[in-house]
Amino acid sequence: MPHWNPFSKLYQVKCKDGSTKTVYRDINHAFPLAVSGTDLKFTAKMRSEIIKDVTLDATSKEQIKSLLYQIDDLNNNNMIAFRAAYIGFQSDPCANGEYLLTEIKKINDEAQRLNGIKLQIKGYVDIVRNDPKNKDKITRTYFGLIKAMQIPLKDNSTIKNEMDSSILAAKNLMENK
């Protein structure tokens, strides 16, 4: 029989069906409100590459910075979605176990999508750096990234403003061919 320990990070809930659920007392132990080290390293490395690479024109630098900002925002939304799902689970672990698993699957799918977009951004930077005169390829790749980053959150004005800024920068790039 488990004893209650006020210093433990976890506690057990015995459900009516006889199962036992383990729950973190503090959501910060289940999922800290911080971007993972990998995401921070990726973004920091990309930003430093952009800033120190004097061969990139101002438009390209702005486009890439905008894409990185959007990736950060999407990562943060993913983190907040997990925390919200966990709070729902925490409120009634016996009834909300399936809900948490469903939400975790959605969040994992989104994380995989974002990792793919990160690789595409790295490829975009390489194209801009290595073949800056190929405006058609740069523009196609950039529009592909913008399309890949579309998210269903229609009320997030920050992301919408960044997307509008990205589209405007791409149009400017096309006009300057």
C-alpha positions in Angstrom: 0.0 0.0 0.0 1.6 3.3 -1.1 2.1 6.0 1.6 1.4 9.6 0.9 4.7 11.6 0.6 4.3 15.4 0.5 7.8 15.7 -1.0 7.2 13.4 -4.0 6.9 14.8 -7.4 4.3 12.1 -8.3 1.1 10.7 -6.7 -1.1 7.7 -7.5 -4.8 7.8 -8.2 -6.8 4.6 -7.8 -9.6 4.5 -10.3 -13.0 2.8 -10.0 -12.0 0.3 -12.7 -9.1 -0.9 -10.5 -6.4 0.8 -12.5 -3.9 3.1 -11.0 -2.8 6.4 -12.7 0.4 8.2 -11.9 0.2 12.0 -11.9 2.8 14.7 -11.5 1.9 17.1 -8.7 3.5 20.0 -10.6 3.0 20.4 -14.4 6.5 21.8 -14.6 7.8 18.4 -13.7 5.7 16.7 -16.4 6.7 19.3 -19.1 8.8 22.3 -18.2 7.7 25.6 -19.8 10.9 26.0 -21.8 12.0 25.3 -25.3 14.0 22.2 -25.5 17.8 22.6 -25.8 17.7 21.2 -29.4 15.2 23.9 -30.5 17.3 26.6 -28.9 20.5 25.4 -30.5 18.9 25.1 -33.9 17.4 28.6 -33.8 20.5 30.2 -32.2 22.8 28.6 -34.8 20.6 29.6 -37.7 20.4 33.2 -36.4 24.1 33.4 -35.9 24.7 32.0 -39.4 22.4 34.6 -40.9 23.9 37.5 -39.0 27.5 36.7 -39.8 26.9 35.7 -43.4 27.5 39.0 -45.2 26.8 37.4 -48.6 23.0 37.3 -47.9 21.1 40.3 -49.0 18.8 42.2 -46.5 15.6 40.7 -48.0 16.9 37.1 -47.5 18.1 37.8 -44.0 14.6 39.2 -43.1 12.8 36.3 -44.7 14.9 33.8 -42.8 14.6 35.7 -39.5 10.8 35.7 -40.0 10.7 32.0 -40.7 12.8 31.3 -37.5 10.4 33.6 -35.5 7.5 31.6 -36.8 9.1 28.3 -35.9 9.7 29.6 -32.4 6.1 30.6 -32.1 4.8 27.2 -33.3 7.1 25.4 -30.9 5.7 27.5 -28.0 2.2 26.8 -29.1 3.0 23.1 -29.1 4.4 23.4 -25.6 1.3 25.2 -24.4 -1.0 22.6 -26.0 0.8 19.9 -24.1 0.5 21.7 -20.8 -3.2 22.4 -21.4 -3.8 18.7 -22.2 -1.9 17.7 -19.1 -3.9 20.0 -16.9 -7.1 18.4 -18.3 -5.7 14.9 -17.4 -4.6 16.1 -14.0 -8.1 17.3 -13.1 -9.5 13.7 -13.6 -6.8 11.2 -14.5 -9.2 8.3 -14.4 -11.5 9.7 -17.0 -9.0 11.8 -19.1 -6.3 9.3 -19.8 -7.4 8.6 -23.4 -7.8 12.4 -23.9 -4.2 12.9 -22.9 -2.9 10.2 -25.2 -4.9 11.6 -28.1 -3.5 15.1 -27.5 0.1 13.7 -27.1 -0.2 12.0 -30.5 -1.4 15.3 -32.1 1.5 17.2 -30.4 4.0 14.6 -31.5 2.7 14.8 -35.1 3.1 18.6 -35.0 6.6 18.3 -33.5 7.6 16.0 -36.4 6.1 18.5 -38.9 8.1 21.3 -37.3 11.3 19.3 -37.4 10.8 18.8 -41.1 10.2 22.5 -41.6 13.5 23.2 -39.7 15.4 21.1 -42.2 13.6 22.9 -45.0 14.7 26.3 -43.5 18.3 25.0 -43.4 18.0 24.0 -47.0 16.5 27.4 -47.9 19.5 29.1 -46.2 21.9 26.9 -48.2 20.1 27.8 -51.5 20.2 31.5 -50.8 23.8 31.3 -49.8 25.1 29.0 -52.5 22.9 30.1 -55.5 21.8 33.7 -54.8 21.2 34.4 -58.5 18.6 31.7 -58.9 15.6 33.8 -57.8 13.0 31.3 -59.2 14.3 28.5 -57.0 14.7 30.8 -54.0 11.1 32.1 -54.4 9.6 28.6 -54.9 11.4 27.3 -51.9 10.3 30.3 -49.8 6.7 30.0 -50.8 6.9 26.3 -50.1 8.1 27.1 -46.5 5.3 29.6 -46.0 2.7 27.1 -47.1 4.2 24.4 -44.9 4.0 26.7 -41.9 0.3 27.4 -42.2 -1.5 26.6 -39.0 -5.2 26.5 -38.2 -5.0 29.2 -35.5 -6.9 32.1 -37.2 -7.0 34.3 -34.0 -3.2 34.5 -33.5 -2.5 37.9 -34.9 1.2 37.8 -34.3 1.7 34.8 -36.6 -0.7 36.3 -39.1 1.4 39.5 -39.2 4.6 37.5 -39.6 3.1 35.5 -42.4 1.9 38.6 -44.2 5.3 40.1 -43.8 6.9 36.9 -45.2 4.5 36.9 -48.2 5.2 40.6 -48.9 9.0 39.9 -48.7 8.6 37.1 -51.2 6.6 39.3 -53.6 9.3 42.0 -53.4 11.8 39.3 -54.2 9.9 38.3 -57.3 9.5 41.9 -58.5 13.3 42.4 -58.2 14.2 39.5 -60.4 
